[in-house]
Amino acid sequence: MNGTKHGIRHRYLISSIIFTPALAVLGLSWPCTVRGQSLEQMLPGDTLLCESTAAARSDEKVRSAVQGVMFAVFVKPGDVVRKGQLLAHLELDATKLQLDLAKQALDSKSNIEAAEGHAEAWRVSREETEEAVRRRKMEESRLSWAIAMEKMYRGTYEMQLDAKKAQEIQYEHWKSQYEKRFFRAPMDGTVTEVIIDVGTPVAIAGHVFTIGNSNTYLLPVTIPAQIAESLVPNKSVPVRSAVGKAVSHAIVESVTDDPRSPYKKIVQLLIKADDFPPALRPTLKGMKFDVLMPQTPGDNIDHSDSSRQIQD
């Protein structure tokens, strides 16, 4: 048993010596340690410990996806809102008209049904004509005519099906354009700013509202792309504060590519101030955290065991 442990420790040491220079050559440096192993050699139970950047207050700016004129505003500074709650909308008439026309065209099936009926009728006629020609009760020229008519109406039917697909695309386009004219709260919080008044023009990407949440902080952390494969929005990972060593968990909000390296991902985590001791909450802004990432793709982290893993 001692020989086995010695062999494992020896392997960890060699892996660390070989892997660290490789990271430097490839530009793969990040504030993470893998308990002496390369990522390829990580075993279940191994821990990837990463340091986050400074925690920031989770304030989000609501911006416009389209241009228009503000038609109605339903909130004011200080209002408490829930994620998805309607805040305001631009003028809707022109876009709603296009959406209704697209919906009407999509719902109409008369052209398709008529074309299908004609194609089916000429299919039956062609089969009957084939039988009549076989029995020499009809000239073959009539069969050529029936085949040509069936082919023509079959082509018309297929064109109508293609037109229906185009109508579906058009409807989805106008549905998206219509929805973009509504502004909804991106998270639970409080309205801290209302930038645009009713009747004011709004530009694309124009700042319209700011939603703040004094209990929520964003925690960015850069990790190896391999490890990020197991992270999905709403998954939770254990974290430990730099001050006080308080252990809690953070929720994955998003995982995006790191523009500086194809080997890295940037994970945005959300932490709740209420999850930390009261004495620590006023100091969370700007604090860095230790983040424990999943050991292998698909692993689930047991929150009840988070404290033990961090202390190991």
C-alpha positions in Angstrom: 0.0 0.0 0.0 2.8 2.4 0.9 4.5 1.6 -2.4 1.3 2.3 -4.3 0.9 5.7 -2.6 4.6 6.5 -3.2 4.1 5.6 -6.9 1.0 7.9 -7.2 2.8 10.8 -5.6 5.8 10.3 -7.9 3.5 10.3 -10.9 1.8 13.5 -9.7 5.2 15.2 -9.3 6.3 14.2 -12.8 3.0 15.3 -14.3 3.4 18.7 -12.7 6.9 19.2 -13.9 6.0 18.2 -17.5 2.6 20.0 -17.7 3.6 23.4 -16.3 6.1 24.3 -19.0 3.6 23.1 -21.7 1.1 25.6 -20.4 3.5 28.4 -20.7 4.4 27.5 -24.3 0.8 27.2 -25.3 -0.4 30.4 -23.5 -2.6 28.3 -21.2 -1.8 30.0 -18.0 -4.8 30.5 -15.6 -5.2 30.9 -11.9 -6.0 27.3 -11.3 -4.2 24.3 -9.7 -5.0 20.7 -10.3 -3.5 19.2 -7.2 -0.3 18.3 -9.1 -1.8 16.7 -12.2 -2.4 17.6 -15.9 -6.0 17.9 -17.0 -5.8 14.6 -18.9 -4.6 12.8 -15.8 -7.3 14.1 -13.5 -9.1 11.3 -11.6 -12.5 11.3 -9.9 -12.0 13.0 -6.6 -9.2 15.3 -7.8 -9.9 19.0 -7.4 -9.4 21.9 -9.8 -9.2 25.0 -7.6 -9.5 28.4 -9.5 -9.3 31.9 -8.2 -12.0 34.3 -9.4 -11.5 37.9 -10.3 -13.1 40.6 -8.1 -16.8 40.1 -7.3 -18.9 42.9 -8.7 -22.4 44.1 -7.8 -24.9 42.4 -10.2 -26.3 45.5 -11.9 -27.6 45.0 -15.4 -28.4 47.5 -18.1 -31.4 46.8 -20.2 -30.8 47.8 -23.8 -33.0 48.1 -26.8 -32.7 45.4 -29.5 -34.4 47.6 -32.1 -35.0 51.3 -32.7 -38.3 53.0 -32.2 -40.2 55.4 -30.0 -41.0 54.6 -26.4 -44.8 54.1 -26.1 -45.3 52.9 -22.5 -43.2 52.6 -19.3 -44.6 50.6 -16.4 -42.0 51.0 -13.7 -40.1 53.8 -11.9 -36.9 53.9 -9.9 -37.2 52.0 -6.7 -39.7 49.5 -8.0 -38.9 45.9 -7.1 -39.2 43.6 -10.2 -39.0 39.9 -10.9 -37.1 38.3 -13.8 -39.1 38.4 -17.0 -41.5 41.2 -15.7 -42.6 43.7 -18.4 -40.9 47.0 -17.9 -42.0 49.0 -21.0 -42.5 48.7 -24.8 -41.9 50.7 -28.0 -44.7 51.6 -30.4 -46.2 48.3 -31.7 -48.8 49.1 -34.5 -46.6 48.7 -37.6 -44.8 45.6 -36.4 -48.1 44.1 -35.1 -49.7 44.6 -38.5 -46.8 42.7 -40.2 -47.0 39.9 -37.6 -50.8 39.6 -38.2 -50.4 39.4 -42.0 -47.7 36.8 -41.6 -49.9 34.8 -39.3 -52.8 35.0 -41.6 -50.7 33.8 -44.5 -49.3 31.0 -42.4 -52.7 29.8 -41.2 -54.2 29.8 -44.7 -54.1 26.3 -46.2 -56.4 26.7 -49.1 -53.7 26.9 -51.8 -51.9 23.8 -50.5 -55.1 21.8 -50.2 -56.3 22.8 -53.7 -52.9 22.0 -55.2 -52.8 18.7 -53.4 -56.3 17.9 -54.5 -55.5 18.5 -58.2 -52.3 16.4 -57.9 -54.2 13.5 -56.4 -57.0 13.7 -59.0 -54.5 13.5 -61.8 -52.7 10.7 -60.1 -55.9 8.7 -60.1 -56.6 9.7 -63.7 -53.1 8.7 -64.8 -53.6 5.2 -63.2 -57.0 4.7 -64.8 -55.5 5.8 -68.2 -52.6 3.3 -67.8 -55.1 0.5 -67.2 -57.2 1.6 -70.2 -54.1 1.7 -72.5 -53.1 -1.7 -71.2 -56.4 -3.0 -72.3 -56.2 -1.1 -75.5 -59.3 0.8 -74.8 -57.4 4.2 -75.0 -54.6 5.6 -77.1 -51.2 6.1 -75.5 -51.3 9.8 -76.3 -54.0 10.1 -73.6 -51.6 8.5 -71.1 -48.8 11.0 -72.0 -51.3 13.8 -71.4 -52.3 12.4 -68.0 -48.7 11.9 -66.9 -47.9 15.5 -67.9 -50.9 16.9 -66.0 -50.1 14.9 -62.9 -46.5 16.1 -63.0 -47.6 19.7 -63.4 -50.0 19.7 -60.5 -47.5 17.7 -58.3 -45.0 20.4 -59.0 -47.5 23.1 -58.1 -48.2 21.3 -54.8 -44.5 21.1 -54.0 -44.2 24.8 -54.8 -47.0 25.5 -52.3 -45.2 23.5 -49.6 -42.0 25.5 -50.2 -44.1 28.7 -50.0 -45.5 27.5 -46.7 -41.9 27.1 -45.3 -41.1 30.6 -46.4 -44.3 31.9 -44.7 -43.2 30.1 -41.5 -39.8 31.8 -41.7 -41.5 35.2 -42.3 -43.8 34.7 -39.4 -41.0 33.8 -37.0 -39.1 36.9 -38.1 -42.0 39.2 -37.4 -42.7 37.4 -34.1 -39.1 38.0 -33.1 -39.2 41.7 -34.2 -42.5 42.2 -32.2 -41.1 40.6 -29.0 -37.9 42.8 -29.3 -40.1 45.8 -28.8 -40.8 44.8 -25.2 -38.4 45.4 -22.4 -38.4 42.8 -19.6 -36.4 42.5 -16.3 -33.3 40.3 -16.9 -33.2 39.3 -13.2 -34.9 39.8 -9.9 -33.9 43.2 -8.4 -34.8 46.9 -8.1 -35.1 49.4 -10.9 -32.3 51.9 -10.2 -32.6 53.9 -13.5 -35.2 54.8 -16.0 -33.3 56.4 -18.9 -36.0 56.9 -21.6 -39.3 58.7 -21.2 -42.5 58.0 -23.1 -42.4 59.6 -26.6 -38.6 59.5 -26.7 -36.8 57.9 -29.6 -34.8 54.8 -28.7 -31.7 53.7 -30.7 -30.5 50.2 -31.2 -28.5 49.1 -28.2 -29.8 52.2 -26.4 -29.6 52.1 -22.6 -33.2 52.1 -21.3 -33.2 50.8 -17.7 -30.8 49.6 -15.0 -31.8 46.8 -12.7 -29.8 46.3 -9.5 -29.7 43.6 -6.9 -27.9 44.4 -3.7 -28.0 40.7 -2.6 -26.4 39.3 -5.8 -22.8 39.6 -7.0 -21.2 38.5 -10.3 -18.1 36.3 -10.0 -16.1 35.9 -13.2 -13.6 33.0 -13.3 -11.4 31.8 -16.2 -11.0 28.0 -16.4 -9.7 25.4 -18.9 -12.1 24.7 -21.8 -12.1 21.0 -21.0 -13.5 21.6 -17.5 -16.1 24.1 -18.8 -17.8 21.3 -20.9 -19.5 20.1 -17.7 -20.8 23.5 -16.8 -24.3 24.6 -17.8 -26.5 27.6 -16.7 -28.1 27.1 -13.2 -25.5 24.5 -12.2 -23.9 25.3 -8.8 -20.3 25.0 -7.8 -18.7 25.4 -4.3 -16.8 28.7 -3.6 -14.8 30.0 -0.6 -14.3 33.7 0.2 -10.7 35.0 0.4 -11.6 36.8 3.7 -13.0 34.7 6.4 -12.8 31.4 4.4 -16.6 31.2 4.3 -17.8 28.3 2.2 -21.0 28.6 0.0 -22.0 27.9 -3.5 -22.4 29.9 -6.7 -24.7 29.5 -9.7 -23.4 29.3 -13.2 -25.0 32.2 -15.2 -23.1 31.8 -18.5 -20.1 30.2 -20.1 -18.4 32.1 -22.9 -15.2 31.8 -25.0 -12.2 33.7 -23.7 -11.2 36.0 -26.6 -7.6 35.8 -25.5 -7.2 32.0 -25.8 -9.1 29.1 -27.5 -8.1 26.9 -24.6 -10.0 28.9 -21.9 -13.6 29.7 -21.0 -14.9 32.6 -19.0 -17.6 31.5 -16.5 -19.9 34.1 -14.9 -21.0 32.9 -11.5 -23.7 34.4 -9.3 -23.4 34.4 -5.5 -26.0 35.6 -2.9 -24.8 37.8 -0.1 -27.4 36.1 2.2 -25.4 32.9 1.8 -22.5 34.4 3.7 -22.1 35.4 7.4 -23.6 38.9 8.1 -20.2 40.3 9.1 -18.8 39.3 5.7 -21.6 40.7 3.5 -20.5 44.4 3.4 -17.0 43.3 2.2 -18.1 41.0 -0.7 -17.8 43.6 -3.4 -14.3 43.4 -4.9 -13.4 40.2 -3.1 -11.8 37.3 -4.8 -13.0 33.7 -4.3 -11.6 30.2 -4.6 -13.9 28.2 -6.9 -14.0 24.4 -7.1 -14.7 23.2 -10.6 -16.2 19.8 -11.5 -13.5 17.1 -11.7 -14.6 15.4 -14.9 -17.3 16.3 -17.5 -20.7 15.4 -16.2 -19.7 15.2 -12.5 -22.2 16.6 -10.1 -21.0 18.4 -7.0 -22.5 17.5 -3.7 -23.1 20.8 -1.8 -23.3 19.1 1.5 -19.7 17.9 1.0 -18.4 21.2 -0.3 -16.8 22.3 2.9 -14.9 19.0 3.3 -13.6 19.1 -0.3 -12.2 22.6 0.1 -10.5 21.7 3.4 -8.9 18.5 2.0 
